[in-house]
């Protein structure tokens, strides 16, 4: 059982947010002001296959950034890969022994590993 002193010690740890450079956030402008005087913006982007208007838009956005600008890209994948696998399997549809077995094995493997 946790005693009151141990419980209080949990809240006396260092706060992770103190290590982040964010100083303030403007809800109206949706811009973070940073403690070093810079600013930051977060975009929510979805993975794209091939080049289209979104990719060319991002490319042109990067081209106007100052030389000392920093860009960080983080991608979170959706663990629901069922539709992607179904499309992939439909493109590979072959009724030949070993190849068909490999496709079925892959179909069963990815949903387990994507979670």
Kinemage of the C-alpha trace (Angstrom):
@kinemage 1
@onewidth
@group {chain A} dominant
@subgroup {mainchain}
@vectorlist {calphas} color= white
{ca unk a 1} P 0.000 0.000 0.000
{ca unk a 2} L 1.193 3.514 -0.818
{ca unk a 3} L 1.619 5.804 2.163
{ca unk a 4} L 0.895 9.579 1.965
{ca unk a 5} L 4.605 10.496 1.650
{ca unk a 6} L 5.079 8.147 -1.317
{ca unk a 7} L 1.926 9.505 -2.906
{ca unk a 8} L 3.163 13.107 -2.573
{ca unk a 9} L 6.554 12.103 -4.035
{ca unk a 10} L 4.788 11.096 -7.258
{ca unk a 11} L 3.766 14.722 -7.767
{ca unk a 12} L 7.142 16.191 -6.832
{ca unk a 13} L 8.827 14.805 -9.940
{ca unk a 14} L 10.097 17.013 -12.717
{ca unk a 15} L 7.392 18.123 -15.114
{ca unk a 16} L 7.946 17.029 -18.707
{ca unk a 17} L 6.397 20.198 -20.140
{ca unk a 18} L 9.190 22.262 -18.512
{ca unk a 19} L 11.590 20.729 -21.056
{ca unk a 20} L 9.488 21.835 -24.030
{ca unk a 21} L 10.239 25.234 -25.607
{ca unk a 22} L 6.583 26.350 -25.741
{ca unk a 23} L 5.948 29.636 -23.983
{ca unk a 24} L 2.425 30.488 -25.093
{ca unk a 25} L -0.274 29.494 -27.568
{ca unk a 26} L -2.561 31.862 -29.484
{ca unk a 27} L -5.912 30.126 -29.934
{ca unk a 28} L -7.010 32.756 -32.464
{ca unk a 29} L -3.890 32.474 -34.656
{ca unk a 30} L -3.195 28.823 -33.773
{ca unk a 31} L 0.506 29.633 -33.324
{ca unk a 32} L 2.838 28.630 -30.495
{ca unk a 33} L 5.314 31.216 -29.281
{ca unk a 34} L 8.550 29.626 -28.149
{ca unk a 35} L 10.754 30.561 -25.226
{ca unk a 36} L 13.644 31.400 -27.599
{ca unk a 37} L 11.559 34.031 -29.442
{ca unk a 38} L 10.580 31.776 -32.346
{ca unk a 39} L 7.159 30.526 -33.309
{ca unk a 40} L 5.725 27.137 -34.165
{ca unk a 41} L 2.755 25.788 -36.079
{ca unk a 42} L 1.369 22.269 -36.112
{ca unk a 43} L -0.244 20.815 -39.231
{ca unk a 44} L -2.219 17.610 -39.248
{ca unk a 45} L -1.344 15.749 -42.429
{ca unk a 46} L -2.298 12.339 -43.666
{ca unk a 47} L 0.058 10.013 -45.547
{ca unk a 48} L -0.250 10.457 -49.292
{ca unk a 49} L 0.569 8.018 -52.054
{ca unk a 50} L 2.173 9.687 -55.046
{ca unk a 51} L 2.412 13.379 -55.826
{ca unk a 52} L -0.649 15.591 -55.831
{ca unk a 53} L -1.734 19.104 -54.823
{ca unk a 54} L -1.030 18.430 -51.123
{ca unk a 55} L 2.555 17.313 -51.732
{ca unk a 56} L 3.308 20.174 -54.078
{ca unk a 57} L 1.782 22.560 -51.528
{ca unk a 58} L 4.066 21.217 -48.802
{ca unk a 59} L 7.067 21.465 -51.106
{ca unk a 60} L 6.354 25.106 -51.873
{ca unk a 61} L 5.813 25.786 -48.155
{ca unk a 62} L 9.247 24.340 -47.321
{ca unk a 63} L 10.881 26.424 -50.045
{ca unk a 64} L 9.872 29.725 -48.400
{ca unk a 65} L 11.116 28.815 -44.909
{ca unk a 66} L 14.187 30.646 -43.629
{ca unk a 67} L 17.480 28.715 -43.758
{ca unk a 68} L 17.596 28.354 -39.978
{ca unk a 69} L 14.006 27.063 -39.733
{ca unk a 70} L 13.412 23.656 -38.194
{ca unk a 71} L 10.771 21.225 -39.425
{ca unk a 72} L 9.727 18.153 -37.493
{ca unk a 73} L 7.475 15.532 -39.034
{ca unk a 74} L 5.775 12.893 -36.917
{ca unk a 75} L 3.524 10.307 -38.480
{ca unk a 76} L 1.076 8.213 -36.535
{ca unk a 77} L -0.277 5.223 -38.373
{ca unk a 78} L -3.819 4.008 -37.986
{ca unk a 79} L -3.676 0.436 -36.676
{ca unk a 80} L -6.837 -0.473 -38.628
{ca unk a 81} L -5.248 -1.916 -41.770
{ca unk a 82} L -8.167 -4.144 -42.764
{ca unk a 83} L -9.234 -2.091 -45.825
{ca unk a 84} L -5.638 -1.640 -47.015
{ca unk a 85} L -5.023 -5.388 -46.794
{ca unk a 86} L -8.305 -6.171 -48.578
{ca unk a 87} L -7.332 -3.844 -51.464
{ca unk a 88} L -3.846 -5.355 -51.607
{ca unk a 89} L -5.243 -8.898 -51.604
{ca unk a 90} L -7.733 -8.054 -54.378
{ca unk a 91} L -4.860 -6.833 -56.583
{ca unk a 92} L -2.920 -10.044 -55.910
{ca unk a 93} L -5.828 -12.432 -56.404
{ca unk a 94} L -4.307 -15.588 -57.843
{ca unk a 95} L -5.639 -19.093 -57.448
{ca unk a 96} L -2.315 -20.864 -57.509
{ca unk a 97} L -1.221 -22.954 -54.530
{ca unk a 98} L 1.888 -21.463 -52.927
{ca unk a 99} L 1.313 -17.862 -54.037
{ca unk a 100} L -2.269 -17.954 -52.738
{ca unk a 101} L -1.020 -19.374 -49.424
{ca unk a 102} L 1.586 -16.600 -49.088
{ca unk a 103} L -1.085 -13.949 -49.696
{ca unk a 104} L -3.349 -15.492 -47.045
{ca unk a 105} L -0.442 -15.673 -44.567
{ca unk a 106} L 0.337 -11.989 -45.163
{ca unk a 107} L -3.344 -11.100 -44.812
{ca unk a 108} L -3.422 -12.804 -41.405
{ca unk a 109} L -0.023 -11.428 -40.276
{ca unk a 110} L -0.472 -7.658 -40.701
{ca unk a 111} L -3.566 -7.078 -38.550
{ca unk a 112} L -1.838 -8.815 -35.640
{ca unk a 113} L 1.371 -6.774 -35.982
{ca unk a 114} L -0.410 -3.459 -36.636
{ca unk a 115} L -1.927 -3.360 -33.154
